[in-house]
Amino acid sequence: MNAMYGNIAGKPRACRNATRMLRRLGRLVVSHPEGRAFVDRLRDATDLFVESLPTRQECDTILVPLGLDVTIETNQNSI
């Protein structure tokens, strides 16, 4: 879900559907090509609604019940 997470209205349902389509041991990546800091700066610089990338708590709430392990990467180069 690259640069689109904030545009998804039904996030739990969308994540459930994406997880259903993963291969065994597959990965679901929620990201933005410019990173969290860029998205947060964009939110501060505009009157438009810009939703941030999910927090650890949001990931745990939505993804862990789907059987996914949650890893938060802060260094984009490590992905």
Distance bins in CASP14 RR format, pairs under 12 A and 6 or more apart:
PFRMAT RR
TARGET T0000
AUTHOR 0000-0000-0000
RMODE 2
METHOD distances of the structure
MODEL  1
1 7 0 0 0 0 1 0 0 0 0 0 0
1 8 1 0 0 1 0 0 0 0 0 0 0
1 11 0 0 0 0 1 0 0 0 0 0 0
1 14 1 0 0 1 0 0 0 0 0 0 0
1 15 0 0 0 0 1 0 0 0 0 0 0
1 17 0 0 0 0 0 1 0 0 0 0 0
1 18 1 0 0 1 0 0 0 0 0 0 0
1 19 0 0 0 0 0 1 0 0 0 0 0
1 27 0 0 0 0 0 1 0 0 0 0 0
1 28 1 0 0 1 0 0 0 0 0 0 0
1 29 1 0 0 1 0 0 0 0 0 0 0
1 30 1 0 1 0 0 0 0 0 0 0 0
1 31 1 0 0 1 0 0 0 0 0 0 0
1 32 0 0 0 0 1 0 0 0 0 0 0
1 33 0 0 0 0 0 1 0 0 0 0 0
1 53 0 0 0 0 1 0 0 0 0 0 0
1 54 0 0 0 0 1 0 0 0 0 0 0
1 59 0 0 0 0 0 1 0 0 0 0 0
1 62 0 0 0 0 0 1 0 0 0 0 0
1 63 0 0 0 0 0 1 0 0 0 0 0
2 28 0 0 0 0 0 1 0 0 0 0 0
2 29 1 0 0 1 0 0 0 0 0 0 0
2 30 0 0 0 0 1 0 0 0 0 0 0
2 31 1 0 1 0 0 0 0 0 0 0 0
2 32 1 0 0 1 0 0 0 0 0 0 0
2 33 1 0 0 1 0 0 0 0 0 0 0
2 34 0 0 0 0 0 1 0 0 0 0 0
2 35 0 0 0 0 0 1 0 0 0 0 0
2 53 0 0 0 0 0 1 0 0 0 0 0
2 76 0 0 0 0 0 1 0 0 0 0 0
2 79 0 0 0 0 0 1 0 0 0 0 0
3 29 0 0 0 0 0 1 0 0 0 0 0
3 30 0 0 0 0 1 0 0 0 0 0 0
3 31 1 0 0 1 0 0 0 0 0 0 0
3 32 1 0 1 0 0 0 0 0 0 0 0
3 33 1 0 1 0 0 0 0 0 0 0 0
3 34 0 0 0 0 1 0 0 0 0 0 0
3 35 0 0 0 0 1 0 0 0 0 0 0
3 36 0 0 0 0 0 1 0 0 0 0 0
3 38 0 0 0 0 0 1 0 0 0 0 0
3 39 0 0 0 0 1 0 0 0 0 0 0
3 42 0 0 0 0 0 1 0 0 0 0 0
3 50 0 0 0 0 0 1 0 0 0 0 0
3 51 0 0 0 0 0 1 0 0 0 0 0
3 53 0 0 0 0 1 0 0 0 0 0 0
4 11 0 0 0 0 0 1 0 0 0 0 0
4 14 0 0 0 0 1 0 0 0 0 0 0
4 18 0 0 0 0 0 1 0 0 0 0 0
4 29 0 0 0 0 0 1 0 0 0 0 0
4 30 0 0 0 0 1 0 0 0 0 0 0
4 31 0 0 0 0 1 0 0 0 0 0 0
4 32 0 0 0 0 1 0 0 0 0 0 0
4 33 0 0 0 0 0 1 0 0 0 0 0
4 39 0 0 0 0 0 1 0 0 0 0 0
4 51 0 0 0 0 0 1 0 0 0 0 0
4 53 0 0 0 0 0 1 0 0 0 0 0
5 11 1 0 0 1 0 0 0 0 0 0 0
5 14 0 0 0 0 1 0 0 0 0 0 0
5 15 0 0 0 0 1 0 0 0 0 0 0
5 18 0 0 0 0 0 1 0 0 0 0 0
5 28 0 0 0 0 0 1 0 0 0 0 0
5 29 0 0 0 0 0 1 0 0 0 0 0
5 30 1 0 1 0 0 0 0 0 0 0 0
5 31 0 0 0 0 1 0 0 0 0 0 0
5 32 1 0 0 1 0 0 0 0 0 0 0
5 35 0 0 0 0 0 1 0 0 0 0 0
5 36 0 0 0 0 0 1 0 0 0 0 0
5 39 0 0 0 0 1 0 0 0 0 0 0
5 50 0 0 0 0 0 1 0 0 0 0 0
5 51 1 0 0 1 0 0 0 0 0 0 0
5 52 0 0 0 0 1 0 0 0 0 0 0
5 53 1 0 0 1 0 0 0 0 0 0 0
5 54 1 0 0 1 0 0 0 0 0 0 0
5 55 0 0 0 0 0 1 0 0 0 0 0
5 58 0 0 0 0 1 0 0 0 0 0 0
5 59 0 0 0 0 0 1 0 0 0 0 0
5 62 0 0 0 0 0 1 0 0 0 0 0
5 63 0 0 0 0 0 1 0 0 0 0 0
6 14 0 0 0 0 0 1 0 0 0 0 0
6 30 0 0 0 0 1 0 0 0 0 0 0
6 31 0 0 0 0 0 1 0 0 0 0 0
6 32 0 0 0 0 1 0 0 0 0 0 0
6 39 0 0 0 0 1 0 0 0 0 0 0
6 42 0 0 0 0 0 1 0 0 0 0 0
6 43 0 0 0 0 0 1 0 0 0 0 0
6 49 0 0 0 0 1 0 0 0 0 0 0
6 50 1 0 0 1 0 0 0 0 0 0 0
6 51 1 1 0 0 0 0 0 0 0 0 0
6 52 0 0 0 0 1 0 0 0 0 0 0
6 53 0 0 0 0 1 0 0 0 0 0 0
6 54 0 0 0 0 1 0 0 0 0 0 0
6 58 0 0 0 0 0 1 0 0 0 0 0
7 14 0 0 0 0 0 1 0 0 0 0 0
7 32 0 0 0 0 0 1 0 0 0 0 0
7 49 0 0 0 0 0 1 0 0 0 0 0
7 50 0 0 0 0 0 1 0 0 0 0 0
7 51 1 0 0 1 0 0 0 0 0 0 0
8 14 1 0 1 0 0 0 0 0 0 0 0
8 15 0 0 0 0 1 0 0 0 0 0 0
8 16 0 0 0 0 0 1 0 0 0 0 0
8 17 0 0 0 0 0 1 0 0 0 0 0
8 18 0 0 0 0 1 0 0 0 0 0 0
8 30 0 0 0 0 1 0 0 0 0 0 0
8 51 0 0 0 0 1 0 0 0 0 0 0
8 54 0 0 0 0 0 1 0 0 0 0 0
8 62 0 0 0 0 0 1 0 0 0 0 0
9 51 0 0 0 0 0 1 0 0 0 0 0
10 16 0 0 0 0 1 0 0 0 0 0 0
10 17 0 0 0 0 1 0 0 0 0 0 0
10 18 0 0 0 0 0 1 0 0 0 0 0
10 62 0 0 0 0 1 0 0 0 0 0 0
11 17 0 0 0 0 0 1 0 0 0 0 0
11 18 0 0 0 0 0 1 0 0 0 0 0
11 28 0 0 0 0 0 1 0 0 0 0 0
11 30 0 0 0 0 1 0 0 0 0 0 0
11 51 0 0 0 0 1 0 0 0 0 0 0
11 53 0 0 0 0 0 1 0 0 0 0 0
11 54 1 0 0 1 0 0 0 0 0 0 0
11 58 0 0 0 0 1 0 0 0 0 0 0
11 59 0 0 0 0 0 1 0 0 0 0 0
11 61 0 0 0 0 1 0 0 0 0 0 0
11 62 1 0 0 1 0 0 0 0 0 0 0
11 63 0 0 0 0 1 0 0 0 0 0 0
11 66 0 0 0 0 0 1 0 0 0 0 0
12 18 0 0 0 0 0 1 0 0 0 0 0
12 19 0 0 0 0 0 1 0 0 0 0 0
12 54 0 0 0 0 0 1 0 0 0 0 0
12 58 0 0 0 0 0 1 0 0 0 0 0
12 59 0 0 0 0 0 1 0 0 0 0 0
12 61 0 0 0 0 1 0 0 0 0 0 0
12 62 1 0 1 0 0 0 0 0 0 0 0
12 63 0 0 0 0 1 0 0 0 0 0 0
12 64 0 0 0 0 0 1 0 0 0 0 0
12 65 0 0 0 0 1 0 0 0 0 0 0
12 66 0 0 0 0 1 0 0 0 0 0 0
13 19 0 0 0 0 0 1 0 0 0 0 0
13 20 0 0 0 0 0 1 0 0 0 0 0
13 62 0 0 0 0 1 0 0 0 0 0 0
13 66 0 0 0 0 0 1 0 0 0 0 0
14 20 0 0 0 0 0 1 0 0 0 0 0
14 21 0 0 0 0 0 1 0 0 0 0 0
14 28 0 0 0 0 0 1 0 0 0 0 0
14 30 0 0 0 0 0 1 0 0 0 0 0
14 54 0 0 0 0 0 1 0 0 0 0 0
14 62 0 0 0 0 1 0 0 0 0 0 0
14 63 0 0 0 0 0 1 0 0 0 0 0
14 66 0 0 0 0 0 1 0 0 0 0 0
15 21 0 0 0 0 0 1 0 0 0 0 0
15 22 0 0 0 0 0 1 0 0 0 0 0
15 28 1 0 0 1 0 0 0 0 0 0 0
15 29 0 0 0 0 0 1 0 0 0 0 0
15 30 0 0 0 0 1 0 0 0 0 0 0
15 54 0 0 0 0 1 0 0 0 0 0 0
15 58 0 0 0 0 0 1 0 0 0 0 0
15 59 0 0 0 0 1 0 0 0 0 0 0
15 61 0 0 0 0 0 1 0 0 0 0 0
15 62 1 0 1 0 0 0 0 0 0 0 0
15 63 1 0 0 1 0 0 0 0 0 0 0
15 64 0 0 0 0 0 1 0 0 0 0 0
15 65 0 0 0 0 1 0 0 0 0 0 0
15 66 1 0 0 1 0 0 0 0 0 0 0
15 67 0 0 0 0 0 1 0 0 0 0 0
15 68 0 0 0 0 1 0 0 0 0 0 0
15 70 0 0 0 0 0 1 0 0 0 0 0
16 22 0 0 0 0 0 1 0 0 0 0 0
16 28 0 0 0 0 0 1 0 0 0 0 0
16 62 0 0 0 0 1 0 0 0 0 0 0
16 63 0 0 0 0 1 0 0 0 0 0 0
16 65 0 0 0 0 1 0 0 0 0 0 0
16 66 1 0 0 1 0 0 0 0 0 0 0
16 67 0 0 0 0 0 1 0 0 0 0 0
16 68 0 0 0 0 0 1 0 0 0 0 0
17 28 0 0 0 0 0 1 0 0 0 0 0
17 66 0 0 0 0 0 1 0 0 0 0 0
18 26 0 0 0 0 0 1 0 0 0 0 0
18 27 0 0 0 0 0 1 0 0 0 0 0
18 28 1 0 1 0 0 0 0 0 0 0 0
18 29 0 0 0 0 1 0 0 0 0 0 0
18 30 0 0 0 0 1 0 0 0 0 0 0
18 62 0 0 0 0 0 1 0 0 0 0 0
18 63 0 0 0 0 1 0 0 0 0 0 0
18 66 0 0 0 0 1 0 0 0 0 0 0
18 68 0 0 0 0 1 0 0 0 0 0 0
19 26 0 0 0 0 1 0 0 0 0 0 0
19 27 0 0 0 0 0 1 0 0 0 0 0
19 28 1 0 0 1 0 0 0 0 0 0 0
19 30 0 0 0 0 0 1 0 0 0 0 0
19 62 0 0 0 0 1 0 0 0 0 0 0
19 63 1 0 0 1 0 0 0 0 0 0 0
19 64 0 0 0 0 0 1 0 0 0 0 0
19 65 0 0 0 0 1 0 0 0 0 0 0
19 66 1 0 1 0 0 0 0 0 0 0 0
19 67 1 0 0 1 0 0 0 0 0 0 0
19 68 1 0 0 1 0 0 0 0 0 0 0
19 69 0 0 0 0 0 1 0 0 0 0 0
20 26 0 0 0 0 0 1 0 0 0 0 0
20 28 0 0 0 0 0 1 0 0 0 0 0
20 66 0 0 0 0 1 0 0 0 0 0 0
20 67 0 0 0 0 0 1 0 0 0 0 0
20 68 0 0 0 0 0 1 0 0 0 0 0
21 27 0 0 0 0 0 1 0 0 0 0 0
21 28 0 0 0 0 1 0 0 0 0 0 0
21 66 0 0 0 0 0 1 0 0 0 0 0
22 28 1 0 0 1 0 0 0 0 0 0 0
22 29 0 0 0 0 0 1 0 0 0 0 0
22 63 0 0 0 0 0 1 0 0 0 0 0
22 66 0 0 0 0 1 0 0 0 0 0 0
22 67 0 0 0 0 0 1 0 0 0 0 0
22 68 0 0 0 0 1 0 0 0 0 0 0
25 67 0 0 0 0 0 1 0 0 0 0 0
25 68 0 0 0 0 0 1 0 0 0 0 0
25 69 0 0 0 0 0 1 0 0 0 0 0
26 67 0 0 0 0 0 1 0 0 0 0 0
26 68 0 0 0 0 1 0 0 0 0 0 0
26 69 0 0 0 0 0 1 0 0 0 0 0
27 63 0 0 0 0 0 1 0 0 0 0 0
27 68 0 0 0 0 1 0 0 0 0 0 0
27 69 0 0 0 0 1 0 0 0 0 0 0
27 70 0 0 0 0 0 1 0 0 0 0 0
27 71 0 0 0 0 1 0 0 0 0 0 0
27 73 0 0 0 0 0 1 0 0 0 0 0
27 79 0 0 0 0 1 0 0 0 0 0 0
28 54 0 0 0 0 0 1 0 0 0 0 0
28 59 0 0 0 0 1 0 0 0 0 0 0
28 62 0 0 0 0 0 1 0 0 0 0 0
28 63 1 0 0 1 0 0 0 0 0 0 0
28 64 0 0 0 0 0 1 0 0 0 0 0
28 66 0 0 0 0 1 0 0 0 0 0 0
28 67 0 0 0 0 0 1 0 0 0 0 0
28 68 1 0 0 1 0 0 0 0 0 0 0
28 69 0 0 0 0 0 1 0 0 0 0 0
28 70 0 0 0 0 1 0 0 0 0 0 0
28 71 0 0 0 0 0 1 0 0 0 0 0
29 53 0 0 0 0 0 1 0 0 0 0 0
29 54 0 0 0 0 0 1 0 0 0 0 0
29 59 0 0 0 0 0 1 0 0 0 0 0
29 63 0 0 0 0 0 1 0 0 0 0 0
29 68 0 0 0 0 0 1 0 0 0 0 0
29 70 0 0 0 0 0 1 0 0 0 0 0
29 71 0 0 0 0 1 0 0 0 0 0 0
29 72 0 0 0 0 0 1 0 0 0 0 0
29 73 0 0 0 0 1 0 0 0 0 0 0
29 76 0 0 0 0 0 1 0 0 0 0 0
29 79 1 0 0 1 0 0 0 0 0 0 0
30 36 0 0 0 0 0 1 0 0 0 0 0
30 39 0 0 0 0 0 1 0 0 0 0 0
30 51 0 0 0 0 0 1 0 0 0 0 0
30 52 0 0 0 0 0 1 0 0 0 0 0
30 53 1 0 0 1 0 0 0 0 0 0 0
30 54 1 0 0 1 0 0 0 0 0 0 0
30 55 0 0 0 0 0 1 0 0 0 0 0
30 56 0 0 0 0 0 1 0 0 0 0 0
30 58 0 0 0 0 1 0 0 0 0 0 0
30 59 1 0 0 1 0 0 0 0 0 0 0
30 62 0 0 0 0 1 0 0 0 0 0 0
30 63 0 0 0 0 1 0 0 0 0 0 0
30 68 0 0 0 0 0 1 0 0 0 0 0
30 70 0 0 0 0 1 0 0 0 0 0 0
30 71 0 0 0 0 0 1 0 0 0 0 0
30 72 0 0 0 0 1 0 0 0 0 0 0
30 73 0 0 0 0 0 1 0 0 0 0 0
30 79 0 0 0 0 0 1 0 0 0 0 0
31 38 0 0 0 0 0 1 0 0 0 0 0
31 39 0 0 0 0 0 1 0 0 0 0 0
31 53 1 0 0 1 0 0 0 0 0 0 0
31 54 0 0 0 0 0 1 0 0 0 0 0
31 71 0 0 0 0 0 1 0 0 0 0 0
31 72 0 0 0 0 0 1 0 0 0 0 0
31 73 0 0 0 0 1 0 0 0 0 0 0
31 74 0 0 0 0 0 1 0 0 0 0 0
31 76 1 0 0 1 0 0 0 0 0 0 0
31 78 0 0 0 0 0 1 0 0 0 0 0
31 79 1 0 0 1 0 0 0 0 0 0 0
32 38 1 0 0 1 0 0 0 0 0 0 0
32 39 1 0 1 0 0 0 0 0 0 0 0
32 40 0 0 0 0 0 1 0 0 0 0 0
32 41 0 0 0 0 0 1 0 0 0 0 0
32 42 0 0 0 0 1 0 0 0 0 0 0
32 43 0 0 0 0 0 1 0 0 0 0 0
32 50 0 0 0 0 0 1 0 0 0 0 0
32 51 0 0 0 0 0 1 0 0 0 0 0
32 52 0 0 0 0 1 0 0 0 0 0 0
32 53 1 0 0 1 0 0 0 0 0 0 0
32 54 0 0 0 0 0 1 0 0 0 0 0
32 73 0 0 0 0 0 1 0 0 0 0 0
32 76 0 0 0 0 1 0 0 0 0 0 0
32 79 0 0 0 0 0 1 0 0 0 0 0
33 39 0 0 0 0 0 1 0 0 0 0 0
33 53 0 0 0 0 0 1 0 0 0 0 0
33 76 0 0 0 0 1 0 0 0 0 0 0
33 79 0 0 0 0 0 1 0 0 0 0 0
34 40 0 0 0 0 0 1 0 0 0 0 0
34 41 0 0 0 0 1 0 0 0 0 0 0
34 42 0 0 0 0 1 0 0 0 0 0 0
34 50 0 0 0 0 0 1 0 0 0 0 0
34 53 0 0 0 0 0 1 0 0 0 0 0
34 76 0 0 0 0 1 0 0 0 0 0 0
35 41 0 0 0 0 1 0 0 0 0 0 0
35 42 0 0 0 0 0 1 0 0 0 0 0
35 52 0 0 0 0 0 1 0 0 0 0 0
35 53 1 0 0 1 0 0 0 0 0 0 0
35 73 0 0 0 0 1 0 0 0 0 0 0
35 74 0 0 0 0 1 0 0 0 0 0 0
35 75 0 0 0 0 0 1 0 0 0 0 0
35 76 1 0 0 1 0 0 0 0 0 0 0
35 77 0 0 0 0 0 1 0 0 0 0 0
35 79 0 0 0 0 0 1 0 0 0 0 0
36 42 0 0 0 0 0 1 0 0 0 0 0
36 43 0 0 0 0 0 1 0 0 0 0 0
36 51 0 0 0 0 0 1 0 0 0 0 0
36 52 1 0 0 1 0 0 0 0 0 0 0
36 53 1 0 1 0 0 0 0 0 0 0 0
36 54 0 0 0 0 1 0 0 0 0 0 0
36 55 0 0 0 0 1 0 0 0 0 0 0
36 56 0 0 0 0 0 1 0 0 0 0 0
36 72 0 0 0 0 1 0 0 0 0 0 0
36 73 0 0 0 0 1 0 0 0 0 0 0
36 74 1 0 0 1 0 0 0 0 0 0 0
36 75 0 0 0 0 0 1 0 0 0 0 0
36 76 0 0 0 0 1 0 0 0 0 0 0
37 43 0 0 0 0 0 1 0 0 0 0 0
37 44 0 0 0 0 0 1 0 0 0 0 0
37 52 0 0 0 0 0 1 0 0 0 0 0
37 53 0 0 0 0 0 1 0 0 0 0 0
37 74 0 0 0 0 1 0 0 0 0 0 0
37 75 0 0 0 0 0 1 0 0 0 0 0
37 76 0 0 0 0 0 1 0 0 0 0 0
38 44 0 0 0 0 0 1 0 0 0 0 0
38 45 0 0 0 0 0 1 0 0 0 0 0
38 50 0 0 0 0 0 1 0 0 0 0 0
38 52 0 0 0 0 0 1 0 0 0 0 0
38 53 0 0 0 0 1 0 0 0 0 0 0
38 76 0 0 0 0 0 1 0 0 0 0 0
39 45 0 0 0 0 0 1 0 0 0 0 0
39 46 0 0 0 0 0 1 0 0 0 0 0
39 50 1 0 0 1 0 0 0 0 0 0 0
39 51 0 0 0 0 1 0 0 0 0 0 0
39 52 1 0 1 0 0 0 0 0 0 0 0
39 53 1 0 1 0 0 0 0 0 0 0 0
39 54 0 0 0 0 0 1 0 0 0 0 0
40 46 0 0 0 0 0 1 0 0 0 0 0
40 50 0 0 0 0 1 0 0 0 0 0 0
40 51 0 0 0 0 0 1 0 0 0 0 0
40 52 1 0 1 0 0 0 0 0 0 0 0
40 53 0 0 0 0 1 0 0 0 0 0 0
40 55 0 0 0 0 0 1 0 0 0 0 0
41 50 0 0 0 0 1 0 0 0 0 0 0
41 52 0 0 0 0 0 1 0 0 0 0 0
42 48 0 0 0 0 1 0 0 0 0 0 0
42 49 0 0 0 0 0 1 0 0 0 0 0
42 50 1 0 1 0 0 0 0 0 0 0 0
42 51 0 0 0 0 0 1 0 0 0 0 0
42 52 0 0 0 0 1 0 0 0 0 0 0
42 53 0 0 0 0 0 1 0 0 0 0 0
43 49 0 0 0 0 1 0 0 0 0 0 0
43 50 1 0 1 0 0 0 0 0 0 0 0
43 51 1 0 0 1 0 0 0 0 0 0 0
43 52 1 0 0 1 0 0 0 0 0 0 0
43 53 0 0 0 0 0 1 0 0 0 0 0
44 50 0 0 0 0 1 0 0 0 0 0 0
44 52 0 0 0 0 0 1 0 0 0 0 0
51 58 0 0 0 0 0 1 0 0 0 0 0
52 58 0 0 0 0 1 0 0 0 0 0 0
53 59 0 0 0 0 1 0 0 0 0 0 0
53 72 0 0 0 0 1 0 0 0 0 0 0
53 73 0 0 0 0 0 1 0 0 0 0 0
53 74 0 0 0 0 0 1 0 0 0 0 0
53 76 0 0 0 0 0 1 0 0 0 0 0
54 60 0 0 0 0 1 0 0 0 0 0 0
54 61 0 0 0 0 1 0 0 0 0 0 0
54 62 1 0 0 1 0 0 0 0 0 0 0
54 63 0 0 0 0 1 0 0 0 0 0 0
54 70 0 0 0 0 1 0 0 0 0 0 0
54 72 0 0 0 0 1 0 0 0 0 0 0
55 61 0 0 0 0 1 0 0 0 0 0 0
55 62 0 0 0 0 0 1 0 0 0 0 0
55 63 0 0 0 0 0 1 0 0 0 0 0
55 70 0 0 0 0 0 1 0 0 0 0 0
55 72 0 0 0 0 1 0 0 0 0 0 0
56 62 0 0 0 0 0 1 0 0 0 0 0
56 63 0 0 0 0 0 1 0 0 0 0 0
56 64 0 0 0 0 0 1 0 0 0 0 0
56 70 1 0 0 1 0 0 0 0 0 0 0
56 71 0 0 0 0 0 1 0 0 0 0 0
56 72 1 0 1 0 0 0 0 0 0 0 0
56 73 0 0 0 0 0 1 0 0 0 0 0
56 74 0 0 0 0 0 1 0 0 0 0 0
57 63 0 0 0 0 0 1 0 0 0 0 0
57 64 0 0 0 0 0 1 0 0 0 0 0
57 70 0 0 0 0 0 1 0 0 0 0 0
57 72 0 0 0 0 0 1 0 0 0 0 0
58 64 0 0 0 0 0 1 0 0 0 0 0
58 70 0 0 0 0 1 0 0 0 0 0 0
58 72 0 0 0 0 0 1 0 0 0 0 0
59 65 0 0 0 0 0 1 0 0 0 0 0
59 66 0 0 0 0 0 1 0 0 0 0 0
59 67 0 0 0 0 0 1 0 0 0 0 0
59 68 0 0 0 0 1 0 0 0 0 0 0
59 69 0 0 0 0 0 1 0 0 0 0 0
59 70 1 0 1 0 0 0 0 0 0 0 0
59 71 0 0 0 0 1 0 0 0 0 0 0
59 72 1 0 0 1 0 0 0 0 0 0 0
59 73 0 0 0 0 0 1 0 0 0 0 0
60 66 0 0 0 0 0 1 0 0 0 0 0
60 67 0 0 0 0 0 1 0 0 0 0 0
60 68 0 0 0 0 1 0 0 0 0 0 0
60 69 0 0 0 0 0 1 0 0 0 0 0
60 70 1 0 1 0 0 0 0 0 0 0 0
60 71 0 0 0 0 0 1 0 0 0 0 0
60 72 0 0 0 0 0 1 0 0 0 0 0
61 68 0 0 0 0 0 1 0 0 0 0 0
61 70 0 0 0 0 1 0 0 0 0 0 0
62 68 0 0 0 0 1 0 0 0 0 0 0
62 70 0 0 0 0 1 0 0 0 0 0 0
63 69 0 0 0 0 1 0 0 0 0 0 0
63 70 1 0 1 0 0 0 0 0 0 0 0
63 71 0 0 0 0 0 1 0 0 0 0 0
63 72 0 0 0 0 0 1 0 0 0 0 0
64 70 1 0 0 1 0 0 0 0 0 0 0
64 71 0 0 0 0 0 1 0 0 0 0 0
71 78 0 0 0 0 1 0 0 0 0 0 0
71 79 0 0 0 0 1 0 0 0 0 0 0
72 78 0 0 0 0 0 1 0 0 0 0 0
72 79 0 0 0 0 0 1 0 0 0 0 0
73 79 1 0 1 0 0 0 0 0 0 0 0
END
